[in-house]
Amino acid sequence: MRSRTIALLSIIVWSLPIIAAAETEAPVIYNTYVRGEVIEVLRTGSDETENGASTYQDVRVRVLGGLDAGEIFDIRHGGDYLVREGEFAVAGETVVLIRSEDDESLERYYIAERYRLPRVGALFGLFFLLVAVVGRRQGIGAIVGLGISIAVIAFAIVPLILHGYSPLWVCVLGAAVIAVISIFVAHGHTQRTWLALTSTLLTLLGTVAVAGLAVLFAKLSGAASEEAYYIQVGQFENLDLRGLLFGAIIIGTLGVLDDVTTSQVAAIEEIHKANGSLSVTELYHRGMSVGREHIAALVNTLALAYAGASFPLFLLVAAFPTQPLWVTLNSQIIIEEVIRTLVGSSALVLAVPLSSLLAAIVFGREKPAAV
């Protein structure tokens, strides 16, 4: 059984590059981005404009790549565009430069933002170290599973959607692949893992139905955000935004499902090990006692996660009440977040009794271990 599972996972991983080979036409990029080193801040000042004072910096930078690698330029950072104090350049730091052409074909450089990737990479390193030290083998497996999940999304799901395949079914199949690989990699090949995977996939199917009904019932089109609007420009004008919304909800719910199903199955197995004489019914009820606590915690967590992601929107609505509250609450962008939360929470609620029932049936029929 173990060899067949490893072979199946190997085939799936091996086939991902083939699936992702769906080529898409690259968008036209008019600006060139390079890194630059701030050598010196020459001046910091402000100009009066119609909208008030506009701060700026005159900085000297060394271009670190591209056609002008090694060249030094004096650049005005701000003035024509808003630069806050926290966005000021500092001597010695690396920034992202935009090399573009104006109407007179004069090449100019602008500071786009700070170069943050090395610092973020260091934070990732600390996170991975923490997970590996505390989680040990399971922690390392979780990190590997995370990498595989990101790879499936980046190199399979996204290219296939851009190539014209149904966003909904690409996301559903991609979520199934992610679930199979990540759960086995993170938790190993055990009976507990098989039960968690089965519960996850069954709940995922139920989530597809719940998400579909919710989105259709709420009459959402998927075109609420600016990103959804811009993705339909040019060659992607026929992209199914409603299907994209469906798929995004499925992908977003999957991570929480993994947590619920594995935890619930593990809890019931440990209860069975502690008292092997418990019947299927008793195991189920004790498992559900744990599961209800899990639901109470995770539903709140999921709602707060979505609220946190949309917090600037809430502040904007509260600060500039240009329309009645009921109109704001009725807007598609608000309703989308509500539907995400409701569907995700519904999936959690469905996953707990389903995984509890499967685990109780399997472990409750096993004979108590001999003392």
LUMZA-507130 format. One record per residue: x, y, z of N, C-alpha, C in turn. Coordinates in steps of 0.02 Angstrom, whole numbers, plus 50000, padded with zeros to 5 digits. Example, Ala and Ser with C-alpha at 12.3 -4.5 7.8 and 13.67 -1.06 7.14 Angstrom:
# LUMZA-507130
506604971650390506154977550390506604983550390;506424988850354506844994750357506455000250394;
//
This chain:
# LUMZA-507130
500414994050000500005000050000500435006350000;500975006350041501415012150045501735013549977;501965008349943502305009349879501825012049826;501195009549827500705012049779500555019449791;500515021349855500385028349871500955032749849;501565030649863502155034549843502175035149767;502015029749732502005029949659501485034849634;500885034849666500345039349645500555046649655;500855048149713501075054949726501625057049678;502065052449661502605053949615502335055649546;501825051849524501515053249459501195060149459;500845061849514500525068349518501035073949515;501575073349556502085078549556502425079049488;502565073249457502905073149392502465076249338;501815075549344501365077949292501215085449297;501365088549354501205095549363501545100049311;502205099049296502495103249245502165102449177;501905096449162501575095349098500905099049098;500545098749154499915102349159500035109849152;500575112149184500715119249184501005121749119;501115117349071501425119349008500945123248963;500335124248986499855128248947500115135348941;500335137248882500665143648873500145149248865;500325154948892499905160848885500325166448856;499995170748821500345176448791500545181248845;501185183048848501435187448900501185194548889;500985198048942500765204948935501345209448916;501175215048885501685219848865501895223848926;502545224348937502815228148993503195234148965;502985240148982503285246048954503845248848998;503845247349062504355249749107504865244349123;505465246349137505995241749157506135242849231;506145237549269506265237949341506955235349357;507325239049396507995236949418508085238949491;508585236049522508745238049591509265243649590;509245247749641509735253149647509925254249719;510535256749730510785258149797510775265649809;510475267649865510455274749883511135276649911;511495280949876512155283049898512105288749948;511665293449933511635299449975510955302749966;510695305450021510095309550018510335316850014;510225319949956510475326649944510055332049978;509405331049978508965336150006508285333250020;507965335950072507275334250087506895340850094;506335341450058505955347650060505225346450044;504875351850031504165351350014503975357149969;503475356049927503205361049882502475361949896;502235368049888501525369349897501155367849832;500625363949838500215362349780499485364149795;499055362949748498345364349758498055360149813;498345354249824498085349649876498485350149940;498905355249947499305355950008500035354749994;500425354050048501135352950042501285345950016;501775345549969501985339149941502725338249956;502895333349996503585332250016503965328549961;504625329349961505045326049912505745325149940;506135321049905506845320149920507235320449854;507825323449857508305322849802508835317949826;508885312249791509345307049812509815305149755;510385302649774510875300149726510895292549732;510785289149675510755281849676511235278849625;511465272949640511865269049593511435263349567;511365262849501510965257649470511345251049475;511015245849498511335239349511511205234149457;510815235849406510675231049353510425234549290;510315230549238510055233349176510575236749133;510345240849087510795244049039511265249149072;511045252049127511445257249160511785254749224;511925248249228512225245449288512875249049304;512935251249366513525254749389513485262249381;513005264849342512945272049332512605275249393;512765281649404512495285449461512035290949434;511445291549464510955296449443510695300249504;510525306549493510175310549544509435310349528;509025308249577508315307049566507905310949616;507355313649593506875316749640506355311549659;506325310249723505845305349750505265309149781;504685309149748504105312749772503995319049731;503655323849761503505329949726502895329149682;502985325849625502425324649580501945319349606;502175315349652501745310149682501875310149757;501385307549793501405308049866501915303249896;502355305949938502835301949975502785303850048;502615299050090502555300250161503235299350195;503285301750256503925301450291504175294350299;503725289750310503935282750317504185279650252;504065283050196504285280550131504915284050106;505215288350147505825291750127506395286750118;506815288050068507405283850056507935285550108;508335280550124508875281250173509535279150141;510055282950153510705281350124510925274350143;511155270550093511405263850105510905258350091;510265260050085509765254850073509665253649998;509375247849983509235246049914508505247549898;508385250349839507715252149819507565249249750;506925249149733506705246949666506625253249623;506975253149565506945258849519506545257049458;506175261949432505825261249369506185265349316;506375262049263506695265549207506185266049151;505965272049136505445272949086505625278549039;505205279948990505305285348942504715290048944;504865296548945504325301448945504125303148873;503705308048864503455309748798504005312048750;504555314548778505105316948736505655311748729;505485305548746505955299948740506585301048781;506525304448838507075305248884507015300048939;507535296048947507515290748997507585293749067;507165291449112507185293949180507095288049228;507345288949288507265283949340506825286849395;506415282449424505995284249480506075278749533;506025280849596506025275949650505315273349660;505235266949649504575263949656504425262249729;504895258849762504815256949832505445253849858;505465252149921506045248849950506095241649925;506715239149924506825232149905506785227949968;506245224149976506105220650039506235213250038;506355210249980506385202949976506895199750022;507505202550029507985199350076507725199150147;507405204550169507145204650238506565199650247;506145199450196505595194550199505865187450198;506385186350158506705179750156506985177850224;507275182750260507535181350327506965179550375;506405182950369505825181350411505555174350396;505545172550331505345165850312505815160650343;506465162150341506955157550370506835156450444;506695161850481506555161250552505915157250564;505415158450522504785154750529504895147350517;505255145650464505385138650448505795135350504;506275138950531506675136250587506235134950647;505795139550663505335138650720504885132650710;504605131950649504165126250635504555119750639;505165119650613505555113550613505765111450684;505935116450726506165114850794505575112450836;505015115950832504445114150874504065108150845;503955108150779503565102850747503955096650729;504625097250729505065091650711504885088650644;504805082150639504695079050575504055081550542;503525082150583502895084650554502965091850532;503355095750569503455102750550503825103350484;504345099250475504715099350412504265097050355;503855091950368503385089650317502885095050299;502665098950349502195104350336502505109650291;503155111150303503495116050262503545113650189;503715107250181503765104450114503075104550081;502555102850119501875102950092501665109950072;501885114950111501725121950093502055123850027;502685121750019503025123249956502685119949896;502455113749905502105110249851501445113749836;501095115949888500455119349877500555125749836;501055129649854501195135849818501385134249745;501785128849736501985126949668501385124949625;500925121249654500325119149617499915125249596;499845130049642499455136149625499815140149571;500475141149579500845145549534500965142449466;501105135949464501325132849402500805128249369;500225127449401499705123349371499035127049369;498795129149427498135132249430498115138849391;498565143349407498565149949374498665149449298;499165145649273499255145249200498655142249165;498345137149195497765134049162497175138849158;497065142649211496515147549210496655152849156;497265155349153497435160349102497405157549032;497475150949026497445147748960496725146648937;496245148148981495545147748960495135142248991;495435138049034495055132749066494615135649121;494095131949139493605134249189493955135549256;493925141749282494245143149346493985138849403;493325137549402493035133549455493325126549458;493315123049401493535116049402494285115449406;494645120249380495375120249389495545120949463;495195125549498495325126449569495105120449610;494555117349591494325111349627494825105649619;495025104249558495505098849546496185100649577;496385106949571497005109049602496985108349677;496425110049708496345109349780496395102049801;496105097549760496145090349775496865087949772;497235090249722497945088349716498335090949776;498215097249794498565100149852498405096249915;497765094449924497565090749984497925083949987;497925080349932498245073749931498985074249948;499335078649914500055079049923500235081949991;499945087650008500145091150070499985087150132;499405083750134499225079950193499695074050203;499845070450148500295064750155501005066950172;501235072250141501915074550154501975077050226;501475080650250501515083650317501395078550373;500945073750360500725069350414500925062050405;501245060450348501465053650338500915049050314;501105042750300500645037750273500375033450330;499805035450359499505031750414498755031250402;498445027050442497715026550438497385033150455;497685036650503497435043250522497445048050462;497975047750424498045052250366497525050650313;497415044150300496915042250251496225044750271;496055044150335495405046450358495345054050351;495885057650369495875064950363495805067050290;496165063550246496125065250174495425063950147;495145058150164494475056550141493965061650165;494025063550228493565068650256493655075350221;494275077150207494415083550174494115083650104;494225078350066493975078149997493205078149995;492895074350040492165074250042491885081050062;492195084250111491975090850132492095095950076;492635094950039492785099549984492235099349931;491985093349917491425092749870490805096349896;490675095549961490115099149990490215106649988;490835108849996490985116049994490855118849925;491005114949873490875117149805490125118549796;489715114149821488995115049816488765121049856;489015121749917488815127349960489035133949930;489655134149905489915140349876489515142249813;489375137249771488995138649711488305141349726;487955138249773487285140549790487305147549822;487815148649864487855155149898487995160849849;488465159649803488645164849756488065166349708;487735161049685487155162049640486575165249677;486455163049738485895165849776486005173249792;486635175149806486795182149821486875186249757;486835183049699486895186349634487555190149627;488105186649644488765189649638489055188149569;489405192949540489705192049474490445190649477;490765192049536491485191149542491885197149518;491555202549498491895208349470491925214149519;491935212749584491915218049633492575221649642;493135218049639493785221049653494095224049591;494585228449602494945231549547495345226249509;495615221349547496015216049514495595212149464;494975210649484494525207049439494365211149377;494305217749386494155222149330494745222249281;495345223049307495925223849263496115217349229;495975211549260496165205249229495775203949166;495205207249158494795206249099494995210749040;495515214649049495745219048995496155214948945;496035215948882496435212748829496225205548817;496725201148816496615194248796496215190248846;496125192748908495755189048959495055191948970;494795195348919494145198548927493575193548937;493675187348917493145182348924493245177848986;493695179849029493815175949090493185175749133;493025169749157492435168749198492565171149270;492365177249285492515180149351492115176749406;491505174649390491105171149442491425164449458;491655160849407492015154649420492655155849457;492985161449444493595163249480493445164449554;492875167649568492675168649637492525162049671;492175157549636492055150749663492715147549682;493175147449634493815144049644494215147049701;494205153749707494575156949761494305154949829;493645154349834493345152149897493565145049914;493585140649864493785133749875494505133349900;494955136949865495665136849884495745139749954;495395145249969495455148350034495195144050091;494695139950076494405135650128494835129350140;495205127250091495565120850095496055120650154;496425126050164496915126050218496615124850286;496025127750298495695126850362495405119850368;495175117050312494905110250312495435105250334;496035106150308496595101750327496685101750402;496675107650432496765108150504496205104650542;495595105650520495015102850556495015095250551;495085092550491495025085350482495595081550516;496205083850508496765080350540496725080650616;496535086450642496475087150715495915082850743;495365082650707494785078950732494925071350730;495205068950676495365061850672495885059950724;496385064250734496905062950784496605062650854;496135067150869495825067250935495445060750948;495075058450899494685052250908495135046250914;495675046150876496145040450882496455040350952;496635046250978496945046451045496435044451098;495805046351089495285044251136495215036651134;495235033751074495185026451068495785023051100;496385025851093496975022751124496925023051200;496635028551226496565029151298496045024351327;495525023051287494995018451309494735014651249;495045008951237494875004951178494205001551181;493865001851237493214998551244492635002951222;492765009151205492225013551184491925011351118;491265011851113490925009951052490975015451000;490735013950940490745018950886490345025150907;489765023950936489345029650956489685033851010;489985030451059490315034151113490915038051087;491295034951042491865038451012491625044650974;491095043850937490835049450898490625055150943;490265053750996490025059051040490605062451076;491105058651097491675061751131492085065851081;492145063251020492495067050969492145073550952;491475073250949491085079350935491135084450991;491245082051052491345086751107491975090951096;492495087651071493105091251054492985095650992;492625092750944492505096250881492115102750889;491635102850935491245108950945491685114650970;492165112951014492635118051036493055120550977;493235115850934493635117550875493245122250829;492605120750820492185124950777492135131950806;492015132550871491935139050902492555143350892;493145140150896493775143950889493905145750817;493815141050771494015142150702493535146650663;492885146250679492415150750645492595158050660;492745159450723492945166150742493605168050709;494075163250706494725164550674494645166150601;494225162350566494125163450495493805170250481;493305172050522492985178450513493465184250525;493885183650577494365188850591494905189250538;495085183650509495585183650456495335187550395;494715186350375494435190050319494335197450337;494125198750399494035205650420494705209450421;495225206050444495885209150444496135210750375;496005206250327496225207350259495855213250227;495245214450249494845219850220494805225950266;495235226350316495185231650366495235238650336;495705239850289495725246650259495065248650227;494715243650198494065245150168493565247350221;493575244050279493115245950333493265253050356;493905254750363494105261450384493885266650333;493965265050269493775269650216493025271050218;492635265850228491905266650231491705270850291;492035269650349491855273350409492075280650406;492645281950373492925288750371492565293050320;492335290050265492015293950212491325290950196;490845292250239490175289450228489795293350174;489965291950112489655295550056488985292750036;488785287250067488145284250050487865280850112;487215279350113486915276150172487265269550188;487245267650253487575261550275487305255450239;486645255250228486355249350196486595248650125;486725254250091486995253950023487695251050024;488095253350072488775250750079488775243250093;488355241150140488315234150157488065229950098;487685232950055487405229449998487895228949939;488455232549943488935232649888489235225749878;489415224349816489655217649799490315216049834;490745220949843491395219649873491325217549946;490825220449981490695218450051490365211550053;489875210450009489525204150008489995198349991;490475199549947490955194349930491325191849992;491555196550034491905194650095491445190950144;490815193150146490335189650189490225182550165;490155181650100490045174950072490665170550084;491265173350076491875169450090491865166850162;491695171350208491675169350279491145164150292;490545165050264490005160450276490145153550246;490415153450185490565146950153491125143450190;491655147150207492205144150244491975141450311;491575145150346491325142850411490865136850403;490455136850351490025131050338490435124850324;490985125650288491415119950275491715117150339;491905121550385492165119250449491635115250487;491035117950488490495114550524490345107750494;490365107150427490255100750394490825095850406;491435098450409492015094050415492045090550482;491825093850535491895090950602491475084550610;490815084650598490445078350606490635073050555;490825075050494491015070150444491655066550463;492165070350481492795067150500492725063250565;492315065850610492195062250674491845055550662;491355055550617490995049450603491445044250570;491825046250520492275041550487492785038750536;493085043050576493585040750624493285036150677;492685037950701492355033750752492185026850724;491955026550661491795020050631492415015750625;492965018650600493575014750588493895012650654;494015017350700494355015650761493905012050811;493245013450809492795010250856492715002850842;492845000550781492784993450764493424989550777;493964993150794494584989650810494554986750879;494864980950887494854977550952495324981251000;495144981551063495594984651112496274981151113;496794985051123497464982151125497534977951187;497874972251180497974967751237498454970851287;498264970051352498684972951405499204967851428;
//
